[in-house]
Amino acid sequence: MGVRGGSPQWVVAYEVATPILPNLLVAVDPVMEVRRRAASLYASQLEFRAYDRAMEAFGALRALTLCDVDQAEAFFVLPAEMSQDVGEPLGGADGFTARREVDCRRVRAPETPVSHAGATG
């Protein structure tokens, strides 16, 4: 059950410390300072790993494919009904998941437009 009482329509994955194969990039230049402040609130995690540096590095990497953007966030958006195609249990006691290829031609963009801050004409 989703937070609004219905079933989720979309599953959205994003990068934390491992790159993903995104199908959506969002320019985040206007909110980078807010993102930096938010990341700084996780001091115990930052002592363990430099997630703040990873956020900046991934953002710079993803921005290379967009025009006039310094930082971008990468997402993989998948209709909820297709989420079972992403992985299946191996059946072992270790709990690892085997990944399967998802036919991206079957994935349609959300009908609700996504704001793309910093996009040009």
N, CA, C and O of each residue as an XYZ file, in Angstrom:
484
protein
N       0.844     -1.170      0.000
C       0.000      0.000      0.000
C       0.892      1.236      0.000
O       1.841      1.312      0.780
N       0.606      2.181     -0.845
C       1.367      3.416     -0.897
C       0.991      4.352      0.247
O       0.015      4.110      0.958
N       1.756      5.409      0.422
C       1.519      6.347      1.517
C       0.200      7.102      1.352
O      -0.320      7.641      2.329
N      -0.338      7.152      0.167
C      -1.605      7.857     -0.064
C      -2.791      6.907     -0.083
O      -3.889      7.293     -0.485
N      -2.579      5.662      0.351
C      -3.680      4.716      0.457
C      -3.868      3.804     -0.733
O      -4.594      2.815     -0.627
N      -3.248      4.091     -1.859
C      -3.371      3.233     -3.030
C      -2.078      2.499     -3.302
O      -1.072      2.708     -2.625
N      -2.117      1.656     -4.280
C      -0.902      0.943     -4.671
C       0.046      1.898     -5.375
O      -0.403      2.766     -6.122
N       1.354      1.757     -5.153
C       2.323      2.616     -5.848
C       2.235      2.405     -7.359
O       2.051      1.280     -7.823
N       2.368      3.479     -8.115
C       2.325      3.401     -9.568
C       3.715      3.305    -10.173
O       3.892      2.756    -11.261
N       4.712      3.848     -9.453
C       6.071      3.904     -9.974
C       7.068      3.459     -8.910
O       6.857      3.678     -7.717
N       8.145      2.837     -9.352
C       9.285      2.521     -8.497
C      10.430      3.377     -9.026
O      10.714      3.365    -10.223
N      11.090      4.123     -8.134
C      12.150      5.027     -8.554
C      13.419      4.692     -7.782
O      13.429      4.694     -6.551
N      14.489      4.404     -8.519
C      15.796      4.130     -7.906
C      16.708      5.318     -8.179
O      16.585      5.986     -9.206
N      17.625      5.575     -7.249
C      18.574      6.673     -7.422
C      19.936      6.235     -6.912
O      20.057      5.226     -6.217
N      20.962      7.004     -7.263
C      22.331      6.662     -6.897
C      22.669      7.175     -5.504
O      22.341      8.306     -5.145
N      23.326      6.325     -4.729
C      23.878      6.749     -3.448
C      25.382      6.558     -3.493
O      26.133      7.527     -3.383
N      25.832      5.319     -3.655
C      27.268      5.036     -3.721
C      27.612      4.111     -4.870
O      28.777      3.759     -5.058
N      26.610      3.713     -5.640
C      26.818      2.819     -6.770
C      26.123      3.417     -7.985
O      24.954      3.788     -7.888
N      26.803      3.524     -9.129
C      26.154      4.068    -10.323
C      25.003      3.176    -10.792
O      25.041      1.955    -10.633
N      23.996      3.800    -11.365
C      22.882      3.069    -11.953
C      22.835      3.389    -13.446
O      23.513      4.305    -13.912
N      22.045      2.642    -14.181
C      21.785      2.938    -15.585
C      20.478      3.731    -15.623
O      19.398      3.140    -15.635
N      20.568      5.071    -15.641
C      19.354      5.885    -15.488
C      18.544      5.990    -16.774
O      19.066      5.847    -17.879
N      17.255      6.244    -16.592
C      16.409      6.605    -17.728
C      15.784      7.986    -17.523
O      14.917      8.406    -18.288
N      16.244      8.693    -16.462
C      15.800     10.055    -16.202
C      16.927     10.818    -15.512
O      17.468     10.360    -14.506
N      17.276     11.977    -16.054
C      18.231     12.881    -15.416
C      17.509     14.187    -15.098
O      16.763     14.714    -15.924
N      17.741     14.701    -13.889
C      17.103     15.945    -13.458
C      18.199     16.913    -13.031
O      19.011     16.590    -12.164
N      18.226     18.085    -13.629
C      19.183     19.121    -13.240
C      18.844     19.577    -11.829
O      17.685     19.861    -11.524
N      19.864     19.647    -10.960
C      19.624     20.014     -9.556
C      20.437     21.234     -9.133
O      20.573     21.493     -7.937
N      20.976     21.981    -10.079
C      21.767     23.176     -9.750
C      21.066     24.109     -8.756
O      21.693     24.536     -7.787
N      19.785     24.437     -8.965
C      19.140     25.404     -8.071
C      19.018     24.925     -6.620
O      18.834     25.746     -5.721
N      19.115     23.631     -6.379
C      18.923     23.107     -5.018
C      20.186     22.453     -4.452
O      20.117     21.738     -3.452
N      21.330     22.691     -5.078
C      22.559     22.027     -4.609
C      22.932     22.426     -3.185
O      23.373     21.583     -2.405
N      22.765     23.683     -2.842
C      23.125     24.092     -1.473
C      22.213     23.414     -0.450
O      22.672     23.017      0.621
N      20.954     23.282     -0.766
C      20.017     22.570      0.118
C      20.431     21.105      0.233
O      20.401     20.542      1.328
N      20.812     20.489     -0.868
C      21.249     19.093     -0.846
C      22.514     18.933      0.001
O      22.638     17.970      0.758
N      23.446     19.869     -0.127
C      24.679     19.807      0.676
C      24.361     19.908      2.170
O      24.903     19.157      2.981
N      23.477     20.843      2.522
C      23.091     20.987      3.938
C      22.385     19.731      4.439
O      22.637     19.279      5.556
N      21.502     19.168      3.617
C      20.796     17.941      4.013
C      21.784     16.796      4.226
O      21.668     16.057      5.203
N      22.745     16.642      3.333
C      23.753     15.573      3.473
C      24.579     15.767      4.738
O      24.951     14.794      5.393
N      24.863     17.012      5.081
C      25.694     17.279      6.258
C      25.009     16.863      7.558
O      25.680     16.692      8.576
N      23.697     16.698      7.544
C      22.965     16.280      8.736
C      23.202     14.815      9.087
O      22.864     14.383     10.189
N      23.774     14.054      8.173
C      24.031     12.629      8.393
C      25.492     12.420      8.780
O      26.214     11.675      8.117
N      25.922     13.075      9.848
C      27.330     13.068     10.251
C      27.862     11.662     10.498
O      28.987     11.359     10.102
N      27.083     10.797     11.140
C      27.590      9.452     11.437
C      27.820      8.657     10.156
O      28.778      7.889     10.074
N      26.960      8.829      9.158
C      27.164      8.146      7.882
C      28.360      8.722      7.140
O      29.109      7.985      6.498
N      28.545     10.042      7.226
C      29.661     10.685      6.538
C      31.001     10.308      7.160
O      32.027     10.347      6.479
N      31.011      9.945      8.431
C      32.247      9.451      9.053
C      32.632      8.097      8.474
O      33.814      7.768      8.377
N      31.642      7.324      8.094
C      31.861      5.981      7.563
C      32.216      6.005      6.072
O      33.128      5.302      5.639
N      31.504      6.801      5.303
C      31.709      6.933      3.856
C      31.509      8.396      3.459
O      30.737      9.120      4.087
N      32.203      8.811      2.426
C      32.103     10.195      1.932
C      30.935     10.318      0.951
O      31.127     10.608     -0.229
N      29.728     10.092      1.462
C      28.548     10.158      0.604
C      28.345     11.553      0.021
O      27.820     11.689     -1.084
N      28.748     12.572      0.737
C      28.618     13.933      0.209
C      29.500     14.118     -1.023
O      29.085     14.748     -1.996
N      30.717     13.570     -0.983
C      31.599     13.646     -2.159
C      31.048     12.810     -3.304
O      31.156     13.205     -4.465
N      30.460     11.660     -2.993
C      29.853     10.816     -4.038
C      28.704     11.561     -4.706
O      28.559     11.509     -5.927
N      27.880     12.258     -3.908
C      26.761     13.028     -4.450
C      27.275     14.067     -5.447
O      26.724     14.215     -6.538
N      28.324     14.779     -5.068
C      28.901     15.801     -5.947
C      29.507     15.172     -7.209
O      29.333     15.686     -8.314
N      30.212     14.064     -7.030
C      30.867     13.412     -8.171
C      29.847     12.851     -9.154
O      29.971     13.054    -10.362
N      28.833     12.142     -8.642
C      27.786     11.626     -9.524
C      27.066     12.773    -10.218
O      26.752     12.684    -11.405
N      26.803     13.850     -9.482
C      26.112     15.002    -10.068
C      26.885     15.623    -11.208
O      26.309     15.981    -12.235
N      28.204     15.754    -11.029
C      29.047     16.321    -12.089
C      29.098     15.379    -13.293
O      29.030     15.825    -14.439
N      29.217     14.098    -13.034
C      29.251     13.108    -14.117
C      27.955     13.150    -14.919
O      27.988     13.215    -16.148
N      26.830     13.115    -14.242
C      25.530     13.097    -14.934
C      25.280     14.397    -15.686
O      24.602     14.389    -16.713
N      25.808     15.503    -15.200
C      25.599     16.790    -15.865
C      26.316     16.872    -17.207
O      25.961     17.707    -18.038
N      27.305     16.036    -17.433
C      28.040     16.071    -18.702
C      27.148     15.808    -19.907
O      27.479     16.208    -21.023
N      26.015     15.136    -19.688
C      25.139     14.806    -20.813
C      23.998     15.800    -20.980
O      23.141     15.615    -21.843
N      23.976     16.865    -20.154
C      22.941     17.892    -20.244
C      23.577     19.227    -20.607
O      24.761     19.441    -20.352
N      22.810     20.108    -21.192
C      23.318     21.421    -21.583
C      23.157     22.427    -20.452
O      22.113     22.484    -19.804
N      24.197     23.219    -20.220
C      24.164     24.317    -19.255
C      23.767     23.867    -17.851
O      23.018     24.562    -17.165
N      24.266     22.706    -17.421
C      23.960     22.139    -16.111
C      25.272     21.736    -15.451
O      26.133     21.134    -16.093
N      25.425     22.066    -14.171
C      26.620     21.663    -13.420
C      26.400     20.401    -12.604
O      27.329     19.616    -12.419
N      25.182     20.194    -12.114
C      24.868     19.039    -11.284
C      23.532     18.444    -11.733
O      22.573     19.174    -11.987
N      23.478     17.110    -11.826
C      22.235     16.426    -12.194
C      22.091     15.169    -11.354
O      23.082     14.547    -10.971
N      20.861     14.806    -11.074
C      20.546     13.592    -10.323
C      20.034     12.554    -11.312
O      19.237     12.869    -12.196
N      20.497     11.312    -11.159
C      20.094     10.222    -12.041
C      19.066      9.339    -11.343
O      19.192      9.031    -10.158
N      18.055      8.943    -12.095
C      17.006      8.059    -11.579
C      16.743      6.954    -12.590
O      16.961      7.122    -13.790
N      16.272      5.829    -12.086
C      15.713      4.787    -12.943
C      14.261      4.653    -12.525
O      13.963      4.211    -11.415
N      13.350      5.040    -13.428
C      11.918      5.042    -13.150
C      11.295      3.851    -13.856
O      11.514      3.627    -15.047
N      10.511      3.091    -13.096
C       9.919      1.867    -13.623
C       8.475      1.778    -13.153
O       8.206      1.995    -11.971
N       7.530      1.462    -14.049
C       6.152      1.246    -13.581
C       6.138      0.129    -12.537
O       6.819     -0.884    -12.701
N       5.372      0.309    -11.476
C       5.362     -0.654    -10.368
C       5.046     -2.064    -10.839
O       5.599     -3.031    -10.316
N       4.164     -2.190    -11.821
C       3.801     -3.536    -12.268
C       4.966     -4.260    -12.947
O       4.926     -5.480    -13.108
N       6.008     -3.514    -13.348
C       7.180     -4.146    -13.963
C       8.309     -4.382    -12.967
O       9.346     -4.933    -13.336
N       8.130     -3.977    -11.715
C       9.229     -4.075    -10.752
C       9.654     -5.506    -10.496
O      10.803     -5.736    -10.117
N       8.779     -6.475    -10.685
C       9.162     -7.875    -10.500
C      10.166     -8.321    -11.555
O      10.832     -9.339    -11.364
N      10.296     -7.587    -12.671
C      11.247     -7.937    -13.722
C      12.682     -7.562    -13.369
O      13.612     -8.006    -14.043
N      12.885     -6.754    -12.328
C      14.212     -6.240    -12.010
C      15.080     -7.273    -11.320
O      16.274     -7.345    -11.611
N      14.548     -8.059    -10.439
C      15.366     -9.031     -9.730
C      14.534    -10.178     -9.208
O      13.323    -10.055     -9.027
N      15.184    -11.276     -8.973
C      14.511    -12.427     -8.386
C      15.470    -13.070     -7.396
O      16.679    -13.067     -7.626
N      14.961    -13.622     -6.300
C      15.844    -14.246     -5.319
C      16.605    -15.413     -5.923
O      16.076    -16.158     -6.748
N      17.842    -15.559     -5.507
C      18.640    -16.701     -5.951
C      18.226    -17.979     -5.245
O      18.511    -19.079     -5.720
N      17.560    -17.834     -4.120
C      17.149    -19.009     -3.366
C      18.195    -19.450     -2.359
O      17.972    -20.416     -1.629
N      19.328    -18.767     -2.302
C      20.374    -19.118     -1.351
C      20.147    -18.453     -0.011
O      19.352    -17.520      0.102
N      20.834    -18.927      0.990
C      20.688    -18.389      2.337
C      21.329    -17.008      2.471
O      21.070    -16.299      3.444
N      22.160    -16.620      1.503
C      22.864    -15.339      1.626
C      21.999    -14.135      1.279
O      22.396    -13.002      1.550
N      20.820    -14.353      0.682
C      19.908    -13.254      0.408
C      20.266    -12.386     -0.779
O      19.653    -11.335     -0.966
N      21.246    -12.787     -1.599
C      21.601    -11.984     -2.768
C      20.494    -12.054     -3.809
O      19.665    -12.963     -3.794
N      20.494    -11.093     -4.702
C      19.478    -11.012     -5.745
C      20.148    -11.087     -7.109
O      21.163    -10.434     -7.349
N      19.579    -11.879     -7.987
C      20.059    -11.950     -9.371
C      19.301    -10.909    -10.179
O      18.076    -10.831    -10.086
N      19.998    -10.120    -10.960
C      19.352     -9.093    -11.763
C      19.067     -9.642    -13.163
O      19.859    -10.392    -13.734
N      17.926     -9.248    -13.685
C      17.576     -9.593    -15.059
C      17.486     -8.314    -15.860
O      17.201     -7.250    -15.309
N      17.724     -8.408    -17.141
C      17.565     -7.252    -18.011
C      16.090     -6.863    -18.054
O      15.217     -7.729    -18.122
N      15.820     -5.585    -18.016
C      14.462     -5.070    -18.160
C      14.346     -4.508    -19.566
O      15.195     -3.732    -20.003
N      13.312     -4.894    -20.263
C      13.087     -4.394    -21.611
C      12.608     -2.948    -21.510
O      11.427     -2.694    -21.276
N      13.533     -2.001    -21.688
C      13.217     -0.583    -21.517
C      12.238     -0.071    -22.562
O      11.645      0.993    -22.385
N      12.063     -0.807    -23.640
C      11.076     -0.378    -24.633
C       9.667     -0.493    -24.066
O       8.752      0.164    -24.562
N       9.473     -1.315    -23.034
C       8.165     -1.460    -22.411
C       7.919     -0.380    -21.371
O       6.795     -0.244    -20.887
N       8.942      0.393    -21.015
C       8.810      1.412    -19.979
C       8.371      2.721    -20.617
O       9.055      3.252    -21.492
N       7.231      3.240    -20.179
C       6.743      4.525    -20.666
C       6.992      5.575    -19.603
O       6.978      5.276    -18.409
N       7.216      6.785    -20.028
C       7.429      7.891    -19.089
C       6.160      8.154    -18.309
O       5.061      7.917    -18.810
N       6.301      8.647    -17.073
C       5.105      8.992    -16.291
C       4.259     10.014    -17.036
O       4.787     10.875    -17.741
N       2.933      9.915    -16.876
C       2.043     10.880    -17.526
C       2.149     12.250    -16.878
O       1.890     13.264    -17.526
N       2.529     12.290    -15.595
C       2.715     13.559    -14.906
C       4.064     14.124    -15.304
O       5.076     13.448    -15.119
N       4.126     15.337    -15.845
C       5.416     15.893    -16.249
C       6.340     16.081    -15.054
O       5.908     16.440    -13.958
N       7.605     15.834    -15.289
C       8.632     15.995    -14.258
C       9.309     17.331    -14.490
O       9.726     17.640    -15.606
N       9.416     18.117    -13.438
C      10.083     19.415    -13.540
C      11.569     19.197    -13.811
O      12.212     18.390    -13.140
N      12.102     19.897    -14.773
C      13.515     19.786    -15.114
C      14.139     21.159    -14.930
O      14.244     21.944    -15.872
N      14.549     21.432    -13.703
C      15.138     22.738    -13.399
C      16.405     22.933    -14.225
O      17.230     22.025    -14.322
N      16.555     24.074    -14.798
C      17.758     24.390    -15.555
C      17.674     23.969    -17.020
O      18.618     24.198    -17.776
N      16.568     23.363    -17.435
C      16.446     22.943    -18.830
C      16.320     24.162    -19.724
O      15.733     25.176    -19.347
N      16.873     24.043    -20.898
C      16.764     25.142    -21.855
C      15.889     24.714    -23.021
O      15.856     23.537    -23.380
N      15.185     25.659    -23.607
C      14.261     25.586    -24.631
C      14.131     24.594    -25.618
O      13.244     24.680    -26.467
